[in-house]
Amino acid sequence: MEIKQLLNQGKEIWPGNKLNLSQIIVHLGKVFGDICRYERNAAKDLVLHSDEELKKELGNIIFSTIRWCDDLGYDPEECIGIAIDCQKKFQK
C-alpha cells in the first residue's frame, strides 16, 4: 500500500479525530509501553506474548504515525523522506 492510501484508510477509521501533539505523545507512549512490556517479559505478561502481538504493536506505530503527521499538518511522505535522508547521513 502507498502512504496516501494508508492515510486515507486511517482517516476512515478515525473520522474527524485529529490529535494535537500532546495527545499524540500520550498515544505513542501507550504503544511504546506495550512494546517495552513485551521486552520486559514479566511472568504476568507472558500469556500475551506472541509474534502476532509484537507485529500488531509495530504496525500500530507505523499506521498511526502516518495519520499523526497529517493531524499536525505535515505531509507523511515528506516526513518519511526527511527521516531517510537523516538516517543516510547519520550512517556515513
VEXGUZA-872498 format. One record per residue (C-alpha): x, y, z; residue number from 0. Coordinates in nm, 3 decimals, always signed. Layout:
BEGIN
> X | Y | Z | NUM;
...
***
This chain:
BEGIN
> +0.000 | +0.000 | +0.000 | 0;
> +0.109 | +0.353 | -0.064 | 1;
> +0.140 | +0.609 | +0.214 | 2;
> -0.154 | +0.813 | +0.079 | 3;
> -0.377 | +0.502 | +0.082 | 4;
> -0.275 | +0.427 | +0.440 | 5;
> -0.351 | +0.786 | +0.539 | 6;
> -0.695 | +0.769 | +0.378 | 7;
> -0.768 | +0.440 | +0.549 | 8;
> -0.663 | +0.588 | +0.885 | 9;
> -0.894 | +0.882 | +0.831 | 10;
> -1.179 | +0.643 | +0.753 | 11;
> -1.120 | +0.454 | +1.077 | 12;
> -1.084 | +0.773 | +1.286 | 13;
> -1.306 | +1.029 | +1.106 | 14;
> -1.276 | +1.383 | +1.236 | 15;
> -1.045 | +1.272 | +1.517 | 16;
> -0.737 | +1.492 | +1.471 | 17;
> -0.495 | +1.480 | +1.762 | 18;
> -0.267 | +1.756 | +1.883 | 19;
> +0.097 | +1.693 | +1.974 | 20;
> +0.021 | +1.631 | +2.342 | 21;
> -0.240 | +1.370 | +2.254 | 22;
> -0.008 | +1.207 | +2.001 | 23;
> +0.267 | +1.178 | +2.262 | 24;
> +0.028 | +1.000 | +2.501 | 25;
> -0.093 | +0.759 | +2.229 | 26;
> +0.263 | +0.689 | +2.114 | 27;
> +0.369 | +0.633 | +2.474 | 28;
> +0.096 | +0.374 | +2.516 | 29;
> +0.211 | +0.172 | +2.215 | 30;
> +0.578 | +0.213 | +2.309 | 31;
> +0.491 | +0.096 | +2.661 | 32;
> +0.326 | -0.215 | +2.518 | 33;
> +0.647 | -0.294 | +2.328 | 34;
> +0.854 | -0.231 | +2.641 | 35;
> +0.628 | -0.463 | +2.839 | 36;
> +0.679 | -0.728 | +2.572 | 37;
> +1.059 | -0.696 | +2.607 | 38;
> +1.048 | -0.687 | +2.988 | 39;
> +0.898 | -1.035 | +2.966 | 40;
> +0.738 | -1.034 | +3.310 | 41;
> +0.565 | -1.356 | +3.408 | 42;
> +0.225 | -1.181 | +3.430 | 43;
> +0.255 | -1.067 | +3.067 | 44;
> +0.380 | -1.391 | +2.910 | 45;
> +0.030 | -1.502 | +2.818 | 46;
> +0.006 | -1.201 | +2.581 | 47;
> +0.343 | -1.254 | +2.413 | 48;
> +0.336 | -1.375 | +2.056 | 49;
> +0.482 | -1.272 | +1.723 | 50;
> +0.134 | -1.151 | +1.627 | 51;
> +0.117 | -0.920 | +1.930 | 52;
> +0.456 | -0.765 | +1.856 | 53;
> +0.373 | -0.727 | +1.486 | 54;
> +0.046 | -0.558 | +1.585 | 55;
> +0.222 | -0.304 | +1.806 | 56;
> +0.489 | -0.226 | +1.545 | 57;
> +0.212 | -0.189 | +1.287 | 58;
> +0.025 | +0.045 | +1.521 | 59;
> +0.330 | +0.273 | +1.537 | 60;
> +0.368 | +0.277 | +1.158 | 61;
> +0.000 | +0.315 | +1.072 | 62;
> -0.083 | +0.570 | +1.342 | 63;
> +0.226 | +0.784 | +1.280 | 64;
> +0.120 | +0.837 | +0.920 | 65;
> -0.210 | +0.980 | +1.043 | 66;
> -0.044 | +1.181 | +1.320 | 67;
> +0.184 | +1.354 | +1.068 | 68;
> -0.128 | +1.465 | +0.884 | 69;
> -0.301 | +1.564 | +1.209 | 70;
> -0.016 | +1.809 | +1.271 | 71;
> -0.039 | +1.947 | +0.916 | 72;
> +0.265 | +1.761 | +0.778 | 73;
> +0.285 | +1.551 | +0.465 | 74;
> +0.368 | +1.197 | +0.585 | 75;
> +0.568 | +1.123 | +0.268 | 76;
> +0.779 | +1.434 | +0.325 | 77;
> +0.838 | +1.334 | +0.688 | 78;
> +0.949 | +0.988 | +0.577 | 79;
> +1.179 | +1.137 | +0.314 | 80;
> +1.342 | +1.364 | +0.572 | 81;
> +1.391 | +1.068 | +0.806 | 82;
> +1.550 | +0.858 | +0.529 | 83;
> +1.791 | +1.141 | +0.442 | 84;
> +1.886 | +1.188 | +0.808 | 85;
> +1.948 | +0.817 | +0.861 | 86;
> +2.165 | +0.801 | +0.549 | 87;
> +2.370 | +1.099 | +0.671 | 88;
> +2.400 | +0.951 | +1.020 | 89;
> +2.521 | +0.619 | +0.878 | 90;
> +2.804 | +0.787 | +0.683 | 91;
***
